[in-house]
Amino acid sequence: MQFASCEGADTFSSMATATKRPKKRSANIAIVRRDDCTGCEACIVFCPVVCIDLMGASENPAEKYVLIDKETCIGCTLCARYCPWESIDMVVREPFEQRAELVFM
């Protein structure tokens, strides 16, 4: 179906672009305590936005851990609820990001 031939197609196109909003950021984000994480990957299975990556040396399974992308995390808490080692904490995004800027700048 082509919208160009429909009556009002130009109006529909302008409405679609006019209502586009920036992505809303969640108030909370998940943070992994790396020393407690075993790299079991249980959290990866439950993440609805696929923001958790397995990291670590492939030769030594004891060095595996997960890393959560704070820009993609939607704060749903599923990873923290299903982590068998309780190594994922939910923190308030804004103060965490402000502290991270102080540490890394």
N, C-alpha and C positions, 0 to 999 in steps of 0.2 A: 504494500500500500504506500502510495506516495502522498505526503502531506502538501507538497507544493501545489497540487491540483485541487486540493480541498479549499472550500471557502473558509476564510479565517485562519489559514495556516500561518500567516505572518504574525498574527496576534498570539497564537499558541507558542510559536518559537520565542517571541519576546517575553512571554510570561515564564517560560521554562528557564530562561537565563536570569530573569529578574528575581526569581525566588530562590536562587542558589545561595546558600548560607555557608559561612565557614564552619568547619567541623567543631562541635562542642567538645571541650576537654573535660574529662572527669575530674572531680574534686580529689579523688584518691588514686594512688598508683601502687603497684606491687613492687616490693624490693626483696631481693634474695640475700639472705645471710650466707655468703659463700662458704664460710667455715663449716656450716651445718648441712649444706646441700651435698647430696651423694650422687647427683646426676642420674637419678632413677627414671627421669622423664615422665613421671606421673602427671605433673602440672601441664606439660606440653599437650597431652591428650585432651585436657579439659578447656584449654584456652580457645575462646570463640573467635579471636581476631589474629591468631597465629603470631603473637609477639614475643614468644619465648624460644630461645635458641640454645642448643646444647653446645657447650664449650669444653675445652680441655684437651689434654694430650691423648692421642689415639693409642699410643703404646702403653699408657698406664691408666687403666680404668678408674683407679682411685682418685685421679686428678680431674674427673669430669664434674661439671657444674652447669647450671643454667643461668642465662642472662636474659633479663626482660627489657624490651625496648620501651622506654618511658614515653616516647612520643606516640606509640601505637596502643599502649595499654589503655583500656577503657574503665579500669577499676571495678570489674565485675566480681571480684573476690573468689572466683572459682579455683584458681591456682592455689591460693592460700588455704582454702577449705579442704582441698584434696591432697595436699602435700603430706605424705606419710611421716615426714621428718619435722614438720612444722617449721620449715626454714624460710618461709615466705611471709613477710609482714606487709600489711596495708598501711600506707602512710599518707598524710595529707600532702597533696602535690606541691602547692606553692611554697611552704616553708622548706620542703626538701630541695626543691630546685634552687631556692635562694642560697641554701647552705652549700649545695654542689658548686654554684658559681663562685662562692668564696674560696672553696677548696681548690678548684681547678684554674682559677684565674691568676 
